[in-house]
Amino acid sequence: MLGYHAPMLRAIAEQAGLEPLARLARRPDVHVLYRISVSYFDRRARSSAATLTRFGVDGVELALVFSRALGHKPLLHPISLARYDAWAKALSTLRFDHLSDQAHLPEYPMADLWLIERASGTFVKSVILAPALAEGVHAQLAQAVRTHLPEALRELK
């Protein structure tokens, strides 16, 4: 079943012309990247991909791109180092790098889906979840996104 979800969610960033995280993570000035791709099952908003980049000494930026909108130009949001650290700590606490995709994802479009990815150097990890149906650690992961990176969930009609 996940064979269908992962390509659809990864296509959001690809269709917006974003470089794959694995390639971006190999850049010498990049420490770590996170990407949150969102697909709305009812098409109430455009799909989006938000890339959070930690670079240089204390640089952190979130770039949000919407499918088929704004010429795929990113909306840039500066993120404070303290906020970035809180986000990274939340994912570490949840043991993100060891999480599997959420179990029992819907086979048919009936819930929004998120693809949350982390990349650093040659390491890339991703987790798929349906936030409205998430339980346990996946619900905590969805809440971490809502709490620490609400800009990543911005909707564009």
N, C-alpha and C positions, 0 to 999 in steps of 0.2 A: 504494500500500500504506500509506503513512504517513497517508493520509486516515482510516484506521480507528484508528490508534494515538493520534494527538494528541487527538481528541475524547474518547476513553475516559480518557486520563490527565488531561486538564483537568477532566473530570467529577468526579474524586475531590475536588478542592478545592471545586468548585461544590456538590456534594451535601452537603458538610460545612458549607456556608454561608459559606465564606471569600470575601472580596472579591477580585476580580481584581487581579493585581499592578499592572497599568497604572493602575488607580484609586488603589491604595495609594501608588504611587510619586509621585503628584502632590501628596501632602500636604506642607505646608511643612516639617514637622519630620523628614521621612524623607529620608535620603541615598541609600540603595540597599537593595533587597530581593532575596532569593534564595528560590526555592521548589523543593523536591524532592518530587515526587509519585511514589509507589511503588505498583506493581500486582504482586501475587504471582500468577503464572500457575496455581499449584496450590492456591490459596486456603488455604495453610498459616497465613496471617496476614491480618489485615484490611489493606486498602489504606490508605495514609496520605499526608498532605501536611504537610511541615514548612516553615515560613516563617521565614527568618532576616532580621531587620530591623536596620538600622544607622540610629540616630536620635539627634537632639540632639548634644551635644558628644562624649560617649563611650559612648552607650547602644547595647548590642547584645543582642538577645534572639531565641531560637529557640522558636517555638510549633509543637507537633506535634499534629495532629488525626487521628483514626482514623475510617474509614468505619463508619457504623452501630455506633458504640461510644462509651461515656462521655458520651452526650448531646452529642456534638461539642464538648465542652469541651476546650480546648487544654491540653496539658501544657507548662508553661513552663520553659525552661532558660536561665539567664543564661549568656552566652558572653563570655569576656574579650576585651578589645580586641586583645590580642596574638594570640589564636586567630583572631579575625575577620580580622585583617591577614594572617595566614598563609594562610587560606582564599582571600581576595581575591587575594593574590599568586600562589597556585597557579593560579587561574583565568586570571589575566592571563598567566602564563607559558605556559599551554596555548592562549592566544589564543581563549578561550571565545566572545567576541563575533563571531568569524569562523568558528566551527565549524558544520558541517552535522550533520544527524542521522546516526546510525550507519547505514552501508550494510548491506544484507542482513538487516534485522530480520525475525524469523519472522512469517509470515502467520497462523499459528495459535498459540494459547497453548501455548508450550513453553519459555518463559524469562521471568523477571521483567523488567519494563520500568520505567525511570525517566524522568521528565520533569524536567529541570533548567532553571530559568528565572532570569533576572536582569532587574531593572527599576530604572531610575533616571530621574526626570523623565518624559519622554515616550518614552524608549527601552526596549524590551522585547526580549529574546532568549531563545530556548529551544532545547534540544537533547534529543532522545530517544535513549536507548541501552538495550541489554540487557546489563547488566554481566557476566553469565556468558559472553557471546559476544563481548564487546568486545575489540578489538585496537588497538594503536597509541595514538593520542591519546585515543580513547574509553576505553580501558582505564586510561589515566593519569587521566582525569576521574573514573572510578568510584573509583579509588584515592584521589584527593583527597577525595572525599566520605567514604569510609571512615576516612581519616586525620584530617580536620579537623572533620567533623560527624557522628560516629557516632550521636549522638542522633537524627538525621534518619532513621536506618535501624532504629530500635527497632521490634520486632515485637510485636503484640498478637494473641493467638489468638482 
